[in-house]
Amino acid sequence: MAIVGTGVDVAEVARLRAALESPRTGARFRARVFTAAEQAYCEGRGHGRYESYAARFAAKEATMKALARGWSADVGWLDIEVVRAPSGRPDIVLRGAAAAYGRRIGVGRLHLALTHTAEIAVAYVIAERE
């Protein structure tokens, strides 16, 4: 297998928290960027929910970079979902237009690494050819 692309992103926890808690735009931001399953996971984290949201945001940005596409008609926020494998390891699932685009460019597998502190979250994605 060959590497199609790599992506890395850093998200500030405080910035994501402010966006999510905004009385004017917070609910719309949450619904536009995070799937229902991602929201349920993050909200279930209690005190650590903002770190989890930031890690998922960084993962989505890193995935867009690994696919060599920014947010576009080919790759949307809700088309990239961070899920947990049975082992507990975070994984990326592409859906909709992003899945179709990934197939078009030959992506067979995405590898995801996440880490975070109380202040920042980092995601690294490798897109591998089939």
N, C-alpha and C positions, 0 to 999 in steps of 0.2 A: 504494500500500500504506500501511496505517496501523499505528502501533505499538500492540500489545496491552499490553505491559508491559516494564519494564526491571528489571534486578537487578544488584547489585554485592555482592561479598563479599571479605573479607580473611582469609587463613588464616596462622597462625604455623607456620613450618616446624618449629621445635623441638617444638611441641605435636603435630603430625602424626607426627613421627619417634618421639616417646615412645609414642604410641598404636600405631604399627606395630611397634615393638620390644618392646612389653610381653610378657613371657613368658606371662602368664595370658590376655590377650585380643587380642594383636596379630594372630594369624592369623585369628581370627574377625572382627575389625574390617576387615582387608584384604579378606576374602571377602564381607563384608556390604556394603561401600561401593564397591569397585572391581571392574569387570569383568575377566575374564581378559586381555583385550587391553590394558586400561589397566595392569594389573599387569606384563604383559610389557614394555610400553613403558617404564614407570618403572624397573623393575629393570634394563633395558638401558641406562639412563642412568648407571649406575655411581655415582660420587661425587655426582652431582646428582639421584639418585632421589628424595630427600625433598622437594626443591623441586618436582619434577614431580608427586609425590603431592599436595603442598599446593595446587598450581595446579589440579589436577583436582578436589580437594575444594571449593575456592573456586568453580570453575565449576559444580559440581553445586548448591551453595547458591545461587549467583546465578541459575541457571536456575529453581530452585524459586521464587525471588522474582519473576522475570520472568513466570512462569506464575501468580503470585498464589496459590500453594499451597506450604505447607511440606511436609515429609516426611509422607505420608499414604497412604491407599489409592489415591489418584489419581496420586501421584508418589512413586516409590521410588528409592533410591540407584542400583540397578542398571538402572533404566529410563532413566537419563541417562548417556550415554557420551561422553567426549571422544575424538574421533578426529582423525587428521591427513589433511587434503585432499592430493591429489597434489602440490600446490604447497608443502606443508609447513605450511600454515596450520592452526591448531587449529579444530575445528568440533564442534558438538554434534549428537548423534543421539538422538532420543527413541525408546524401545522400549516394548512392553507397555502397561501402564496409562497411563503418561505420554504415549505417542504418541496413545492414544485420547482422553485428556483434552485434549491440544493440538489435536486435530482438532475436538473439541466446542466449544472456545472460539475456533476459527478461526485458530490459529497456522499460518502457511504456511512460515515460515523463522525460524531463530534465528541471531543474529550473536554471535560470541564474541571477546573480546579478553582475553588473558592476559599477565601479566608477573610476574616474581618476582626477589627478591634471595636471598641466603643465609638471610635471616631471615623474610621475608614473601612471600606470593603474593597477587595480586589478580586477580579475574576480573570482567568486565563483560559482561552478556548483554542483547541487545535481542530481544524476541519481536515478530515482524511478522505482521500479518494477511495471509491469502491475497488 
